[in-house]
């Protein structure tokens, strides 16, 4: 997403941000921002067959504790929607199973459902369901399965404030062997007596969007709910990764001066957020373009979009101390075609980034691989050219397993959403 003109009223927020036209000219990837690619074993791309068929979109792709991959997605079922999932292990997919379906769900290209697994083998999933007739009035519903997804619990509402306001942009992480941690953007303070809002005020609880967290145990009982930040960017994705000192959360902040830079926050009592980098991006509306995070031990990788200085850019930054401090960012790509919508992956061998570009020729999904310290770029290329344009293609997902990279994305084919996949493996 590119910056919205500074005269844009705050009330338009995400809806206008999503509808901006594509840039009129392509700009090549920046020279000199990353070290020159050195000779290194190259990973080759090949199609990755997916179990999702029909009208499928809003994918989530995560690595489970046992090394398998979990893929979830949304399908249209007449006037309703269904959330489905499958597991990829030993080179093959499990049977597709349905998590839930409903006709009163809030299904959105940017605020998408997630799936996760805790150490006890339980699966967890969430979706968004409408709470009133107002456009942005919806709650976060959470379910658990203790039998591999054959059956699921009744949903419980993560937010229990009862306001007709926006709740979403969720992150999940294993808080304990049998507990899930969850963070979400919570709009209870933006709700008026007559409907819902996106939050335009500042200071304390004066109509701002906040960031909250809680834990849920195997009985879906709530624990340790609290506010993490009283004033955040209204509709940007959050993300979390596990470090030896617990979960590290990244999100887009917001100041009274409308600076919307990326913050990192450890999920721990009395922890305070700190900037991943002080971009100084002044933005009077939500760009709908949140950060991504990955971690291996104390090594942490964060990727994000910014348009500071009116230059659309995707950045990468690394921390070697579990997220306490980050090195100066590496500009991965910049220029008018850069849309962001980034995802990242990190393992002991490589750091990966996945992002979107769009120009007069259409959208393209890009990928790059670096050494884990970001000192050398090892590989860069195009995953796919997309037929879809604009927001309909949503957010692509990246996951690493056994030294391989797996990518899932949405394309719009004949005006219908379809999921596609690619796998990167070491060439002979």
N, C-alpha and C positions, 0 to 999 in steps of 0.2 A: 504494500500500500504506500502511496505517496502522500505527502502532506496535503491537508485540506487548506484552501486559502484562508488567510488570517481573519478575514471578515466573516467567516462562516459562523452563524449563531451556534452557541453551545447546545441548544435544544435539538439540533439536527443530529449531532453525535454520529453513532456508528452507521446509521442508515445512509447518510450522505457520503461518509468515508468509503463505504462499500461500493458506491455507484460511480466513482470517478472513472473517467475514460482512460483507456490504455495510453501510454506515451506514444508520441508520434515517430520517434526514431530510436534505433538501437544504439547503445553505447557498448563498446567491447569491454571485457573484463579489465580491471585496472592493472597496469604494469608497475612492478616495483613494490607493491604492497605485501606480496608473499615472496619468499625466497624462490629462486629459479628451481624448477623441478629437476631433481637429480635422478640418476639411474636407480631404480628400485623395482622390486618385483611388482608387476602390474596385475591388478585384479580385473578380470574380464566380466562383462555384463551379459546376462542371458535372461530371457523371459522367465518369470516366476508365476506359474499357474496358480490362480486363487480359487477358493471354493465359493466365493460370492458370485451369484448369478442374478440376472434381472436388474432392476433399478436399485443399485447399491451405491452408497456414498457415506461420508463421515467416518472414515476408517480410524481405528486405533490399533497400533502394533507395538507390543511390549515383550520383553524377554522375561520369562518366568524363572523362579529360583532354580528349577531343574535344567535350565538351558533351552527349553523349548520356547517357541514363539506363540503368543496369543494374538489373534486377529479378531477384532469385533467391527461391526458395521451396522448401518441402518438400511432397511429396505422398506419401500412403500407397499402397503397391503390394502389396496382399495382406498378407503377413507382413513385408514389407520397406518401406523408405522410399527415395524418389528425390529428389535435389536437382536442380532445373531452373532455367533462366534464359532471359531474353530481353532484347533491347536495344530501347529506344525512341529513335528519331531521325527528324527531319523529319515529326513528327506520326503516325508509324506504328510498329508493332512488327515486329521480325524474327521469324523462325521460332523456336519454342521448342526448346531443346536441353537434353539431359540431361547433367549434370556427372558424376554417379555415383549408384549405388544400393547398398544393403546391408541385411542383416537383423540386423546386430549394432551398429547405430547407437544412440547415446543422443539421443533426440529430446525436446526440452523446451520449454515455452512461453516460458521466460525466457533460456535459454542457447542462442542461435540461431546458425545458420551465417551467414557473410558472403561477399561477392564484392567484388573490386577489380580495377582495371586499372592497370598501370604505363605509363610514358612510351613504352616500346618497343611498346606495343599488346598485350602479354601479359595474359591474364586469370588471376586467382588466386581460389581458393575454399577454404573450410575447412568441415569438419563434425566432429562428435564421434562417436567409436566406442568401444564398451565394451571394457574391458581385463580384466574379471573379473566374477564373479557378484554382487559387492557393488553396492548400489544406486547409489552415487556413485563408481564406479570407471570412468573413461573418459579417453581421450586425445584430443588435437587432431590431426586429419589434414589435410594441406595438399596441394593439387594446383595445377598450372599448365597453361595452354593457350597455345600460340604461334600458333594458327591460328584465332583468333576463337571458340573454343569447339567446333570440329568434333571435335577429339580432345583428350584430357587425359592428363597424366602419371600414372604410378602414384603413389598417395599416399605421403607421407613423414610420419612422426610429428614434430610440432613439439617435443613434450616427449619426451625419451629416457631418463627416469629409471627406467622399468620398474616403478614402484610402482603398486599397485592403489588409486589415489586419484583425486580430482577434478582435472581440468584443463579450463579453458574460459573463458567470458566474454572472448572474443577481440576485439582491435582490429587492423585492417590499415591500412597506409599505404604509399605509394611511397617507399622508402628511397633509391632511385636509379633511373636510367632503366630498369634491368633487374633491380632487386632489390625485394623486398617486405619491409617491416618488420612485425613482429607482436609484440603483447604479450598476455599471458594470465595468469589466476589459476592458480597451481600449488599443488596440495595434497600434494606429495611428503612434506612434513614432518608431515602429519597422518596418514599411513598407519601402521598398526601391523603387527605381524608376521602378523596374522590377518585383515586386511581393510582397509577404508578409513574415513576420517572426514572431518568438516567442519572440524576444527581448533578447539579450544577454549582452548589454552594461550596464554601471552604470553611475550615476552622471547626475543630471539635466535631460535633455530629450535625452540622448545619447542611443537611441534604447531600452528603457525600457518599460515594461508594466506599465500602470498607472491605478489608480482607479478614476472614475468620478461619479458624481451624477447630477440629474436634477429632476424637478417636471413637471407633465403634468396635465392640467386642463381638464374639461369635453369636451372641444372642441379640445383636444389633442394639445393644444398650450404649447410650452416649456417655463419653467421658471427656473431661479436660477441655471443654469448649471455651474458646476465648477469642478476643479480638487481637489481630496482629498489626493492623495498620488502619487508622481511622479515615484515611483519604487516599484512594488509589485511582489509577486510570480506570475508566468506567467499564471497558469491554475488551480488554486484551487478555489473551490466554496466560495462565500461570503454568509453572512446571516445577517438578521436584525430582531430586536424585538423592540416593543414600550415600552417606560418608561414614567413616568410623565413629563420628560424633553425632550421628543421627541425620535426619532429613534436612536437606538444604533446598529452600524454596526460592524461585526467582519470579519476578512479576514487574509490571510497569508501574512506577510510582507517579505521583502527581503532587506538585507544590502549589501554593497560592499564586505563584507567578506562571503557572501552567507549564513548568518544566516536567517532561514525561520521560525520564530516563529509567534504565533497568536497575532494580534493586535486588539484593540477595539477603535472605533472612534464614537463620538456623531455627528450626522448630525446637525451641528450648525455652524454659522460663526466663523471663527478663531479657531475651535476646532482642537486639535492635537491628533494623535493616541498614544496609550500607550499599553504596553504589557499586555496581560492577565496573562502570566507567562513567565519569561525568561528561556525557555528551553535551549537555546543555540544550537539548532539543525543546524549544518552546513550541507547544502545540495546543491550540485552544479547543480541541475535540479529540475523540478517541480514534486512533489509527487502526484499531482492530488488528494488531500485529504484535503478538506477545513474544517473549523469549523462550528459548529451549535450553535444557541443561542435561548433562551426562556426567557420570563420575565413575572412577575406578580407584578405590582406596581414597587417598587424600588428593589425588589428581582430579580436578574439576574442569569441565569445558562448558562455556556458555556462549550461545549464539543469539544475535538479536538484530532487529531492523531499526534504523534511525534515519531521520532526514535533517539532522542538524546542519546548518549552513545551506539549507535547501538542496542538499545533495542526497538522494536516496542511496543508502549504504547498508550492506549486511556485514556485521563484525563478528569476530571470534575473540574470546579472551580466556586465558587459562589461569587457574589457581593451583599452587602446589601444596597448599596448607589447608585443604578441606573447605575452601571458600572464605577464609578470613580476609584474604587480600588477592586481588587479581592483577596480572601484568597488563601493560598497555595493550590495547586491542589490535588485532590484525584485520585490516579491511579486506574482506573476502571478495566483495564485488561492489561496484558503485556505478551510478548513472541512472538516467531516466527509466530504463527498462526494469530496474531492480524492484521487485515487488515484495521481497522478504519472504514471509511465511516459512521461516526456517525451522529445521530440525537438526539435531546433532547426535553423534554417537562417539563413544570413547572406550577403547580397550587398551591393554598394555602395548599393542603394536601400532595403533593408528588412532588419529582423530578424524572424524568424518563430519561433513556438513552437507545439507540438502536445502535448496532454496529455489524460488520461482522468479522467472523473468518474463516480461511481456513487451512486445513491440508491434510494429505494423504487420509483421509476419505471424503473429500469434504468441501463445505462451510456450515456454520451454522449462523443463525441470532440470536443474543443474546439480552436480555433485562434485565434491572435492575431498581429497584425502591428504592428511598431513602426518608428520611424525607427532607423537603424543604431546611434545612440548611446543608444537607449532613452528619449530625452527625451519623445517623444510616441507615444501609442498611436494607430494609424491605422485599425485594423479588428479586430473580435472577433466570433466567431460559432461556431455548432455545425456541425461537419463532417457528423456523422451520429448518429442514435440506433441503438444496437446491440441486437440480440436477445439476445446472449450476456451472461453475467455472470461475475464472478470472474476467475480467471487464464486461462481458455480463450481469451480474446480477445488475450492476449499484448501485444506492443509494436507500436504503429503506427509508420510510418516517413514521413519528410518529406525531400524533395529539391527544390532550386531549379535552374532552367535557363532561360536567356533571359528573365529577369524574371518567370517563372511559378513557381508552387509546385505540387508534386505530392505526393499523400498516398496511402498504401497501408495498409490495416488488415485484421485478421482478425475475422470475426464467426462466431458459431455459429448456424446455421440448421438447424432440424430435427435438432439434435444432431450436425451435421456442420460442419467448419470450411470457410469460404469466404473468398476474398480479394476486397476491394472497393477501388475507387480514386476519387479526386476530383482535379480540376485547377482551380487558381485562375489566372485570366487577367484582364487589364485590361479593364474594361467599356468599351464605346464611349462 
